[in-house]
Amino acid sequence: MKKVYLNPADMPTKWYNILSELPDMAPPISPATGKPVTPQEMTAIFPEPILEQEMSPQAWFDIPEKVLDILSLWRPTPLIRAERLEQALGTPCKIYYKYEGTSPAGSHKTNTAVPQAYFNKICGINRIATETGAGQWGSALSFASQIFDMQLRVYMVKVSYFQKPYRKSFMNMFGAEVIPSPSTMTNAGREALAKDPNSNGSLGLAISEAVEEAASRKDTNYALGSVLNHVILHQTLIGLEAQKQMELGGDYPDMVFASCGGGSNFGGIAAPFVKDKIDGKKVECIAVEPISCPTLTKGKYAFDYGDVAKLTPILKMYTLGHDFMPPAIHAGGLRYHGDSPIVSNLMNKGLIGARSVGQLDIFKYGTLFAKTEGIVPAPESAHAIAATALEALKCKETGEKKSLLFCLSGHGFFDMASYDQYLEGKLEDYAYPEEAIEESLKNLPQVDM
Ligand SMILES: *Cc1c(COP(=O)(O)O)cnc(C)c1O
């Protein structure tokens, strides 16, 4: 097979909930009480249906008709065999990728933006506050908010705001308001600026700003583009489609790779395969992260805050510490101190694995992928490409013929300034920031669970 397209009629109509296999998930803890969060605390910022998806152990959720209708603008997405990449690497492996860059915002994030906007809308909410790291989530939610005629304010991590001006233009085009974070509009932002007026910002800090705003305004809810259980649920369309497509193509992956920031594209492609693994199939799912923000490979499995200002619930997850400020790498979407509790639970049980790759390898293999397959990958997605390529090269040594599948989570058309820097030889390979992480891990909250 070269390419497998599914017919629109073959698009999955249910989301798969891996929580059904994880009865031991730790509950989110309220930062106010130190006890498990009550539904009342959560309804200040999330609508009921989202909260149900967040907590429920039921294995399948029907996708509402209206959501399927919007998703079908670009879904099902193609699964492609990367033959020219295989040849360039000289590997005996077969390499496949699931391409999520065909969505309106150019990444997998639109898969969850649409249902999140929808569930807020049907609950009478007309305004959302959110954050965005590299701009992909803000773009996706701008598109979705506009579809459902809702207002959107996006706190955008400052380093990305200046690195990626066209992401801001994109969001503005869809009617969203974009504010560089840290900003002077919230207490969290003002405090951060008082500490460091030149702060680059971080995802954790931008989350604080958006949550603070949503919690303090009755007309406004909050939406998160990754990490949480309902987000992984919405993203399982990637894995469910990929399973069907691999089967139609007459193959099954030995290994599945995806980049991992908050864990949503990884969780989305991996969850259905992890279920296969639990049922006895042989498949390895590998989350790929930056060496400079190595949450799963070097972090601690512990309770921690999701944000800098300690406003979010405390989650049991792999973390580098909520006040860890990652270096300003070009894969902004992977600069998060924590990780999805689902992905963390799977990691802790050994049901998945993790690898880290350096920035120069990212751009090296990202560029090779563009040259061979014709798609410029987002630097985030290039983490999955690099890890897959390195595995394929290892197999060249050992002669193993594996089938490798990776998630190409988005295109990199808004990231050309980063590619310019790489091509001009100006990119650095950031080291593993061991001391900063050690320092930050000292500030984990105490939770008696
Ligand atoms: C946001 C983003 C990521 C990282 O987020 P996850 O929630 O870990 O998937 C990866 N790739 C792209 C293209 C993104 O936009």
The ligand as an SDF file (V2000), in Angstrom:
LIG
                    3D

 15 15  0  0  0  0  0  0  0  0999 V2000
    0.1920   20.7930   20.3910 C   0  0  0  0  0  0  0  0  0  0  0  0
    0.9090   19.9510   19.4480 C   0  0  0  0  0  0  0  0  0  0  0  0
    1.6620   18.8410   19.8760 C   0  0  0  0  0  0  0  0  0  0  0  0
    1.8420   18.4930   21.3180 C   0  0  0  0  0  0  0  0  0  0  0  0
    0.6710   18.3640   22.0540 O   0  0  0  0  0  0  0  0  0  0  0  0
    0.1190   16.9680   22.5200 P   0  0  0  0  0  0  0  0  0  0  0  0
   -1.0500   17.3050   23.3470 O   0  0  0  0  0  0  0  0  0  0  0  0
    1.1930   16.2620   23.2640 O   0  0  0  0  0  0  0  0  0  0  0  0
   -0.2800   16.2400   21.2860 O   0  0  0  0  0  0  0  0  0  0  0  0
    2.2790   18.0680   18.9270 C   0  0  0  0  0  0  0  0  0  0  0  0
    2.1970   18.3490   17.6140 N   0  0  0  0  0  0  0  0  0  0  0  0
    1.4910   19.4020   17.1560 C   0  0  0  0  0  0  0  0  0  0  0  0
    1.4490   19.6730   15.6900 C   0  0  0  0  0  0  0  0  0  0  0  0
    0.8170   20.2230   18.0510 C   0  0  0  0  0  0  0  0  0  0  0  0
    0.1050   21.2470   17.6030 O   0  0  0  0  0  0  0  0  0  0  0  0
  1  2  1  0
  2  3  1  0
  2 14  2  0
  3  4  1  0
  3 10  2  0
  4  5  1  0
  5  6  1  0
  6  7  2  0
  6  8  1  0
  6  9  1  0
 10 11  1  0
 11 12  2  0
 12 13  1  0
 12 14  1  0
 14 15  1  0
M  END
$$$$
